[in-house]
Amino acid sequence: MGTVEHPRVRPGTLEDRLYQARIAETAVAHNTLAVLPTGLGKTAIALRTVAEFLLKRPTESVLFLAPTRPLVVQHGRDVERTLFAPTPLTLTGAIPPDRRAALLHPPQVVVATPQVVSNDLEAGEFPLATFSLLVFDEAHRSVGDYPYVAIAKANRAGPNARVLAMTASPGGSLGRIREVWANLGIERFEYRTDQSPDVLPYVHGVGLETVEVPVPPEVQRLAIHLRTAVQRQAEVLRQLDLLPGGEPNRRALLDLGARLHHQIEVERGSGGGAAGIVWKAVTAQAAAMKGLHALELIESQGVDSLREYFARQEPTGGRRWTPALRAFLDDPDVRAARGELGRLTLEHPKVATAVRIVRGELARQSTARVIVFTQYRDTVDRLVGELERLADPAVRPARFVGQATHGSDIGLSQKDQVATLDRFRAGAVNCLVATSVAEEGLDIPSTDLVVFYEPIPDVIRTIQRRGRTGRVRTGRAVVLVAEGTRDVGLHRAAFARERRMHDMLERVQEEAARGGAPPPPEPRRVQRILTEFP
């Protein structure tokens, strides 16, 4: 296979793939939404499109948007390495607002986070009219009040620059596709799967494995106590006719909480105070949410994660008792669970299973790279600690989390994130244990194994995680499922939602091929405000 030959592309830097050339050709002529699996070169498509705009419109700038600082840095490096262009300008929140405007001198390639551009546009400090091409990476974010939406709106109202939007998954519903399509002003749809004829020659495949982990009786008893505590609070809400029967779920409780707090604000705004029965419902809802979180931790994370959660609930250091906290910690089943937890010496077997799988992969091939994904930083820290305790020179783990710091939970700065990824690429680190910050856009082509410490129902995040492997050779994705827990339903739901998403994308593609487009998004439904509670 040859490489791309173009006046603005450095020789030998981009592999010439037919499907990438076809999508880039469409993107040059039309506002295009490109949807294709992670690892098939969305960045290469963007670079080919940018090169053409630099050639044909040399007096105008190009804006390359990405949602995170590490991704902005990465794209800036890609532009500098691949294209004959002025040194790209990377704009993130690390550069003060009063300095950013002075750095904009068209023509140039600007790689930026959308928050920075949106803020500067609002302040009248960003010259959008000087740009001929806008690239929206991870374009599935272009919904609601995410800054991509404001930038695209300003573009449609002003310069109307060409738009290239890229994602591995625009979402699991037609409504979300419609919203992305409308918000970005899309005209053409380019959709590929790993089975598309022009993609097949480049697919290395991903073997997906499910590893079922038995849950010890001691852990099961803790889960029973916590589930009973949640049901006790749910029964309070059912008696108030605010919650349907059956096992309460997070979505129903979150929706109820939003409704209750809206009701309180409405009553305060009218000069009155919320009725006692409303506060009773708020307390039960919040206590149920705490119980559900504790249940999730013991079922899908680990014993230590639950211990640390309970420790953080204690009203120490000036933290006061709230009615919800008291209702949660004083629940008889929560007290029983904490008592048993204090006597428990074992850990959830998921921890040992994850360590065993990682160690086996790295022992099997010395050049392997592994990413372990988990929802919680507590679990990240526990897994890194367990892998380090192996004292095995073949296993070199590193923690990879977001920038936010919460008390003793220290985040990773942008500089530290970039440095960790560089060490991972170089092999000084060969196992990243990461939260969701590592799901999107990381350019790590040599990852051989991805471990899901827990299944997740979100189709976009599932695809993003799995797409970290199988890029240059056949990869593996392993999902750990705790038997008899919510893991089982979440894993099943993830497969079903992904199937529905692909069916929906095929329908959109057929409609677009006939010259149509998804209908405009339906108006967002406003939830009716309850005027009184029983």
N, C-alpha and C positions, 0 to 999 in steps of 0.2 A: 504494500500500500504506500502511495506517495504522500507528499506533504503539500500544503496549500502554497500556491504561487500567486502572490499579489503584491503590488508595489508598496503597500503599507504593512505587509506581514513579513517578519524576519524569516529568512529561509530556514527550513527544517524545524520550525517550532510548533506547527499545527498539523496534525494528521488530517489528510484529505478524505473525509467520509461523505458519501453521497447524500445521506439523509440530512446531515448538517448543512451541506451546500444548498439543498432544496429549501430548507426552513429559512436559512439566512437570505436567500433570494426573495422569498415571500416577505420577510421582515423589512427588507429595503424598500419595497414598494407599498406595503400596507401595514397598518397597525395590527400586530400579530400577537396572539396568545399561543405560546409553545408549551405543550405538556408532554413530557417524556420522562422515563424512569431516571432516578438519580444514578449518576455514573456514566450516562451516555453523552455527556459533553454539552450541557446547556451553556456553560461558560464559553466553550469553543464557538458555539453558534453566535453568542453575543460578540465575541472578538471579531469574527468574520464580518458581522454587520457593522460594527464600529469602524473596522478598516475601510469598508466601502464608503461610509459617510465622511471619514477623514480624507478620502481620495476625491470624492465628488463634491464635497462642500467644505473646502479647506479653511474657510474664514470663520466657520462656526464651531461651537463646542459640542461635546458629547457628555451626557450625564448618566453615570452608571450607579444605580441605587441598590443597596443591600441592607438587610435589617439589623445586622450586628457589626460591632467594631472589628472583631477578628475577620469577618467576611469582607469588610471594606478593605482592610489591609491586604488580604489575600488577593482580591480582584485588582487592587492597585499594582501588586507585584506581577500579576498575570499580564496586565496591559503593558507594563514596562518591559517584561521579558519577551513579549510576543510581537508588539507592534512598533513600527517606526512612527513615533508620535512624541510630542513634548512630554517630559516627565509628568506622570499623572499627579493631580492634586487630590489628596485624600482629606476629606472633611468629616470630622466626628466631633462629638461634644468635648473632646479633649482640647480643641482649639477655641479660645474665647470668642464670643460673637463679634466683639469690636475688632478682631483681627481677621475674621473670615472674609469679609467683603474686600479687603485690600489684596487678598490672594487670588481673586478672580480676574484673570486677564485673558479673554478669548483671543485666539482659539486655543482650547485645551481640553483634555479629558479629565473630568471631575468624578471621582468615586466617593460616594457619601452615604451616610445614614439618612433615612427619610426624615427623622426628627429634626436634624440640623437644617435641611433644605426647607422643610415646612415652616419652621420657626423663622428662618430668614426671609422667606417669601412673605409671611405675615407682617414682618417688620419692614418690608420694602427694600431688603438688602440683598436679594438674590436676582441676578439678571437672567431670568428664564428665557427671555426673548432671544438671547444669543446662542441658544442650544437648538440643534437640528435633530437630535436623537435622544430619547429617554429610555433607559433600560431598567426594568423593574424585576429584580431577582426575588425569588420566593414570592411570586405575584399573588398567591392564594391569600396573602395578608390584605389585599386591596378591598377590604369590606369595613363597614361600620365607620368608626372615627380614626382608623389607622392613618398615619400621615401620607401614605401612598395616595389615598383618596383625595386629599386636599391638593397634592402636587398635580395629579392628573386633571383635576377640575380647573386649576390655574392654567394648565397647558391648553385645555380645550377652549378656554375663554381668551387665550392670548396667542402665543406663537404657533400652537397646533403642531408641535414637533412630532416626528414619527415615534411610535411607541412599540417597543419589544418587551413583552411580559413573559416570564419564564417560571415554571414550577414543575415539580414532580407530581403534584396533585392539587387541583384547584378546589377540592372539597367533595364531600360525599352527597351533596344534594344539588338538584337543578337550580334551586333558588340561589345558592351560593355562586354557582357558575354565572347565572344571570347578573348577579351583583358585581362580580369581578369584571365581566364583559362590559357592562354599562359604565362602571366607574372609570375604567381605563380607556374607553372609546375604541374597543377592539373591532376590527373589520374581518380578520382572517383567523382561522383556528388550525393549528398544526399539532396533531395528536399522534404519538407513537407509543407502542408497547414493545416489550422485548420479543414479541412474535411478529412485528411488522416486517414485511419482506426486506426493506432497505436497512433495517436495524439488525436482523438476525446474524449477519457475518461478524458483528462486533460484540455479541452477547456472550458472556462467560458463564452466566448462570449463578443462582444462589440456591443452595440446598437448605430448605427450611425444616428444622427439627423441633419437636415439642418434647420437653423432658418433664415428666410428671414427678413431682416431689411429694412423698407421703408426709402427712402432718402428724407429729407425735401426739399421743393422747393428752399430755400435759398442755400443749399449745391449743388443742381442740377445746379443752375445758376453759381456758382463758377466753377463747372466742365465744363460747356459749354464754359465759357471764356477760361479756360486752354486748352481745346481740340481745340478750334479755334486757339490759339497761337501755338500749336504744328503743326497744319495743315498749318499755315502760313510759318513756317520754312521748313516743308516737301515739300511745293510747290516750294521753292527755289531749293531744291535738285532734284525735278522732272524735273524742267526746265533745269537742268544740266544733265538730263538723268542718275541720280545716284540712284533713288528710284522709285519703282513701284507705281502704283496708289493704291487707297484704304487708309484705316486708317493706319498710320505708327505704327509699333510695335517695341518693345525694341530690339528684336533679329536682325531685319534688320538694325536698326540704329547702334547697336554695331558692327555688321559686317562691315558696311560702314565706321565707325570711324576707325577700325583697318586697313582697306584698305587705307584710306586717310593718316593716320600717317605713314604707311609703305612707301607710295609713297613719302612723304616728306623726310624720311630718305634716300631713294634711291637717290633722287635728290641732297640732301646734300652730300651724299657720292661721287657723281660724280663731286663735286666741284661747283655745281650751287645752285640756290635757287628755292623753290617751286613757281610755277606760282600763280598770284593773284587769279585766279579762284579756285585754290585748297584751298587757305585759306578761300575764300568765302564759299566753301563747308564745311570745318572744322567748321567754325563759326556756320553755319546753323545746322549742325549735333549736335554740343554740346548744342546749345540753345534748339533744339528739345528734347534732352535727359533730360535737366533740366525741360522742360515743362511736359514731360511724367511722371517724378518723382513727380512733384507737383500734377498732375492729379491723380496718384495712391494714394498719401497721402489723398487728399480730398475725394476720392471715397471709399477707403477701410480702412483708419486709423482714421482720425478725424480732426476737425477744428483746434485744438491746434497744432497738428502735422504740418499742413500746415503753421500756423503762425511761428512756430519755424524754419521751413525750410527757409521761406522767410527772417527771421531775420539773419540766418546764411549766406545768400547770399550777404548781404550788405557788400560792400568793406570798412570795418572799421578795425582799428588796424593794419594799414600798408598793408592790402590786397589791391591789385590794381584792377582796372577795366580791364577785358579782353574783347575782342570783343564779345565772346559768352555770357558773363555775361551781357554786355550792351544790346545785342540783345534780351536777355531774359527779363530783368527787364524793358526795355524801350518799350516792345511790348504793344500796346494799350489794348489788352485784359488781359494781366498780370497786367497792372496798374489798370484796372477796377476791376479785381479780388481782388487785394490788398485793394482797396478802400472799396469794399463790406465786405471784411474780417474784416477790422478795425471796421465796424459798427455792426458786427454779435455778438450776445450774446448767441446763442445756440451752442451746441456741437453735433457732429455726434451721432445719436442714438445707434450706435454700443457700445459706451462706457457704457451707461446705461444698454443695453441689456446684455453685458458681466458681469457687476456687479450683475445684477439681477439673472442670471443663477448661478453664483458662490455662492452668498448668499443663494439661494434656496437649492442648494446641501448641503451646510454645515449646514443649519438649519434642513434639512431632516434627516441627520445622523451625530451625533457629532464626530464620529471617521473618517469621510471621509477625503480624500486627493484630491486636485484638482491641475491641471496644466493648465495654460492659455498660449498658444503659440502666439507670434506675431513676425512680421518681424523686427520691429524697436524698438530701445531702448527708443525713445521718447514715444512710446505707452506703453512700459513696465512701465515707470515712471508715466505716467498719470493713468494707471489702478491701480497701487499700491497706488497712492495718493487717488484715489476715494474709493478704498476698505478700506483704513485706515480711511477715513473721515466718514465711516459708524459708527465708534466707537462701533462696535459690537464685544463682546468678542469671539463670535463663529467664527469670520472671522479673521484669522491671516496670512496676506500676507507677501511675501518676494520677493525681486527682484533677478533674477538669470540671469546674462549676462556673456559675455566672459571677458577675462583678459585685453584686450586692452583699453587704456584710450585715449580719444580724447578731448583735452581741458577740459571743465567742465564736460564732460561725463565720469565719473569715472568707470573703469572696476572693476571686482571682482578678487582678487588674487586667486591663487590655494588654499591657506589656507582658504580663505573666502568661496570659492565655496564648498569645502568639509564640512566646518562647517555648511553652509546653508542646504546642503543635510542631514546632521546628524540631524539638528533641524527639518527638514521636516519628516524624518523617525520617530523621537521621538514624533511628534505632537505639538511641540512648534510653528512650522509654519505648516499651513494646506493648504496653497495655494501658489504655486510658479507661478510667472508671469515671463515668460522666453522667450528668443530669441532662435535661433537654437542651441545654445550650449547645451541645455537640450534634444535635439532630439535623440542623440545616446547613447545607452548603460547604461543609469542610472538604477541602481538596486533599484527601488522603487515599490515593489510588491503590495503595498496597495492603489495605485492611483485609485480612483473611477470615476473621470471625467476628460476628456481632452477637452479643448475648443480651437478651431482654431479661432483666432480673424479674420483671413482672410484665404480663401482657397489658396493652393499653387499647381502649376502644376507639380512640381517635384515628381515623383512617389516614389523615395527612401525616401525623407523627409516626404511625406504624410504617408507612412507606419511606419516610425520611430515615428512620432508624435502619431499616433493612437495606436501604440503598447505600449505606456506608461500606458494604462489601460487594464482591463480585465485579469489580471494576476492570481489572486487568487480567484476572484469572478466576476460576470458579471459587466462590466463597461459601461460607456457612452462616446461617442465622439460627440461633438456638433460643427458644422461648421457654422460660421456667414457669411451670404452672403448679401451684400448690393444690393438691387433690382436695376435693370437697369444699373449696372456698370460692369467693367471688372471682378468683383468677380464671376459673373454668368458663364462666359465662362471658367474661371480658374477652377471652381468647376466641371463643366461638363468634362473638359479636364482631370482632375485628375482621375475621374472614368474610362474614356476610356483608359488612359495610363496604369492604374493598370490591367485592363482586358487583354490588349495586353501583358503586362509583364507576367502574369500567363499563358497565352496561349503559349508564347514563352518558358517559363521554363518547361512546360510539354513536349514540343517538344525536348528540350535539355535532359530532363530526359529519354525520350524514346530512344534517340540516345545513351546516355551513357549506358543504360541498355543493348543495343545490342553490347556493347564493343567499341563504337566509342567515339568521342569527337567533340565538335564544331570545325569547320575548323579554321585554324589560323586567327588572325585578319588581315583585309585588310590593306594595307599600308595607312597611313594617307594622305589624299589629301592635297596638298599644293595649296593654293589659288593663282591664276594667278595674277601677279603684273601688274596693268594697266600702260601702258607706256605713256598715255596722257589722258587728260580730254577734253571734248568738250568745 
